Amino acid sequence: MQELTVSSDTPGERLFVLGNEAIARGAIEAGVQVAAAYPGTPSSEILETLASVAKELDIYVEWSVNEKVAFEVALAASICGLRAMASMKHVGVNVAHDPLMTASYIGAKGGLVLVSADDPGAWSSQNEQDNRYIALQGYIPVLEPSSVQEAKDMMADAFKLSEEFKHLFMLRSVTRIGHARGDIVLGEISKERRKGQFKKDRTWLVYTPAGARRNRPLMLERFEAIKKAVNTLPYNQLRLADSAKLGIIACGLSYSYALEAVKWLEIEDRVSILKIGTPHPLPEELVIRLLKSVGEILVVEELDPFVELQVKAIAGEHNIPVRIHGKDLVPRIGELSTRAVTEAIARLTGSKPPVDFARLDKLEQEVAPLLPWRPPTLCPGCPHRASFHAITMAARRVARDYGKDVEPIYPSDIGCYTLGTNPPLEAVDTCICMGGGFGIANGLAHVVDAPIITHLGDSTFFHAGIPPLINAVYNKAKITMVILDNSATAMTGFQPHPGTGYTASGEEAVSLKPEDVARACGVKFVEVVDPFDLKTATDTIEKALRFDGPAVIVCRRLCAIIDQREKRKRKEEVVPYFVDQDKCNIKCNACIKLLGCPAIIKQEDKTIIDSSLCTGCGVCAQVCPYKAILLR
Amino acid sequence: MIKEFNILITGVGGQGVILMSELLGRAAVKDGLRVRGSEILGMAVRGGSVTSIVRLGDEVYGPLIPMGKCDVLIGMEPSEALRNITYLSRSSLAIVNTAVTIPFTVSIGESKYPSLEEILKKLGEAAGKVITLDANQIAQEAGSLLATNLVMLGALFGTKKLPIGIETIKESIQVRFPAKTAPVNIKAFDLGYQACQQALK
C-alpha cells in the first residue's frame, strides 16, 4: 500500500500531520494556485509543504524576499482570478501591513487568504502581538481554528468564503495549532486550474484619494454581509445547557482547553458553551442568545481581550444584565493551558479542581534550583561564534581610542545570531525587528560617541537590511554593518533566499552577493572575510571601524549544520580537535570564557573536547594561549 | 476505544525527540487511534530543551498534557525529565536515560548540574515508578549513538502499556528510515524493549 501524503487524493483517509501541514493541505484541497511566504516560526512549514508538492500539483510557490512582497504576490494572483495565499508569522504581518490595509478595499476575485501564525508565549518571537487587532483595523474577517483538523477545514473553506464574499480572509493560527500534531480526515482535492487574467479597472485598482473614497463603502458593504453570514458558519457553535448559570465563550484553540477543563471538572451539564471560530466579525446573534440565557459569562481566549471587549459591547448595546469575565480570570500573558482555564472556571462555579495545583507549583519551585540552565545555543562549529569573537575583539580595540570607559555598541537582529546575546559572547545589545539592527545603528551614530558595529544574517539583509544600509550612506552614519552570511535562513530551517542560488521549488536562480549590493549602494569600505580565520577577520573589522564613513563586512561561512550534512553526503571525514592535557593550563579557561562552544566541556580536573560534537572548525585552537588544542 | 493516554517525551535538541513523536503518531493513526500533540521548544536551534507530547484517545482535545496527567514520561536526558516533573502523578511511569548531557552553561560556570541520584530521587517521589537505562550505551551496542531515541521508543513499548501494536510501530520505523539505517534502528528498538522488560522484572 502506498503511504499517504499531503498530496494524496484519497478523501476520507486519515493522515497524521503537523498543524502547518494541515493548513497546506487545506489550501491544496481548495485548489490554491499561488502561494508566497517569508519564513518565520511558527509559519514556515506551510510553504515548505506546498513547495514539496508544487510541481506535482501545478502550484506556483515562492519564498519571497519579505512578507510585504509575499502578500503582494498573492494579492496580484487574486486580482487575476486565481486562488492565492500568503503565510507569515505574526510580526511578518507588520511588514505586509501597508498593502494589507488597502487590500481590504480591493477585496478578492480569486480566493485570497492570509495566514497569520501568531506566537502566544513568544516561543520564537520578539513579542506576543495579537493579530486579530490588525484584522479589526483592516476589516478582514478572521477564521481561528480550535484543532489541527479544523485548521485544514477552515483553510479550505477560507478560499471559498473569500470568493463568495469577494473579500480577503485571514486564517489566524497560533504556535499550538501550527506546531501541534494530529490526525486529519482528508477531503477532496480541487483539480480546477484557472488562467490568470488582468482586467484593467482603475476604479477598482488605482488607489488615489478618489479610489479610496469610492471603494471604502463597497468594502463596508462586503463586511456587513460577512457579519451576518458568520452566525450560520459551522465553526461557530452554541451549546446551551438547561439551567446553566455560566456561559463560556471560547475562541479558537482556547475552545479545546475549555472543553477539557469542563470535562475535567465534571460540569458538562452545568455550563453553556459558545465556540467561536470567527472572532472577527463575531457571530452576534449567537452571542446574544448565550448572554440572555445565563447570569455570568467567561470569555476564554489567548493573549488580548479581543472577543471579550466585543462581547461587553454587545451586552451593553442590547442592555443584557450579565456579568462578563475574561482577562480578570484568564491570563493575558503567554499561552493558555487546560490548567489555567480549569482554574478560571472553577473560581466561577465553585468546583474543586481534580489536581492539587498548589502542590505541583510547590514541587516546581522546589525543583527549579536543581535544574541546569539549558538555553538554545549557537551550534558547535557555528561561524557566528567566530564572527562574534572577531567583532568584539576588534571593537574593544577601537573603543579604547574613544575613551577609557567607552564600550562598543552591538545592535543586532532576528536570527540564530541573536543567541550571541548570552554569555560568554555578549555581542548583541539590541534585537527588535527584521532589519532593525541596521536601523538602530543609524540612529545611534548621530547621538552617541562610541564604536557602533551592527550585524544581521544574509536572509535578513535581503529582507529588510538594504534600506537602512542606503540610509547610512545617504545620511553619513559612521557605522560598521556586518552581514553574517552563512548562506541560509538557518533559524527557521534552511529555506532558500536571493543569495542561495535556488528557489522554493528547487530551480536554479541568481545568487546575489551582499557585498555587491553594498558597493552598488555606495558603501566605500566593503570587505569579505572568513570568520574561521580569526586574525584576518579581526584586523579587517578593526579597519572597517576606523574607516571614516559607513563600512560593510561580509563574514562568509556556510552554516555548520548544512556543512556537516554536506560532508556526511560526500562521506568526508570530520576531524575533531582535542585538548593536549600536558600543554593545557587548567586555570586558564580562555577557550570556554571566550567562545562558550558546547563541544568544549569543563570537567573537575581538566578541559576536554567532546569529539562527537566537535566539527573541527579550529576556532578554539586559535584562541588557546598555550597552543594546547590540536588536531587529532 | 481508549479515552486518554498521555505520553511526554523530553530531551535536548538533536536527540531526536520530535522524530519519536512522529513515529508514535503515525503508528497510532494506522492503528485507528485519535492523536493530538505538540512540541515545546524554544528557538529551533540545537542544544536547548525540547519536549514533545503525544496524546492518544477519543476524549483528548488540547495539544498539551495538563499538569499531573502524564501516563508515561520518556526522559532522554535526566535533568530534562526532572524539568517536567509537574506532569507526573503517582500513577505515572517515568523511563529515564541515565546518560547526561551537560549544558555549556555548566562549563562556563553559569549553572550547576545536579547528581543523578538526586534527580532520580525527586522523580521517584513524584511518579508511581521510575525505570532507568543507559540508552546511549545500548544505542552504541545497536550500532549508532544516533539511535538513542529508538532505544527509548523500544523501552516505551516494553512497558506494554501502549495501545499501539508493536508491529505497527516497527512498520513506521521501516518506512521512516532509509533501508541502510533501518536495521540499526530496529535493533535499537528491540534492545530498548528488552532493557525495559528486564527492568520491570
Interface residues (C-beta under 8 A of the other chain):
Chain A: E3 R14 L15 F16 T41 W123 S124 S147 V148 R176 I177 H179 A180 R181 G182 D183 L253 S256 Y257 L259 E260 K263 W264 S337 T338 R339 T342 V355 F357 L360 D361 L363 E364 V367 L370 L371 P372 W373 R374 P375 P376 T377 L378 C379 C416 T418 L419 P423 P424 M491 T492 G493 I561 I592 K593 G596 C597 P598 I600 I601 K602 S612
Chain B: V12 G13 S21 E22 G25 R26 A28 V29 R34 V35 R36 G37 S38 E39 I40 L41 G42 M43 A44 V45 R46 G47 G48 S49 V54 E59 V60 Y61 G62 P63 L64 P66 M67 G68 K69 S79 E80 L82 R83 I85 T86 S89 I102 P103 F104 T105 V106 S107 I108 E110 S111 K112 Y113 P114 E118 I119 K122 A126 L145 V175
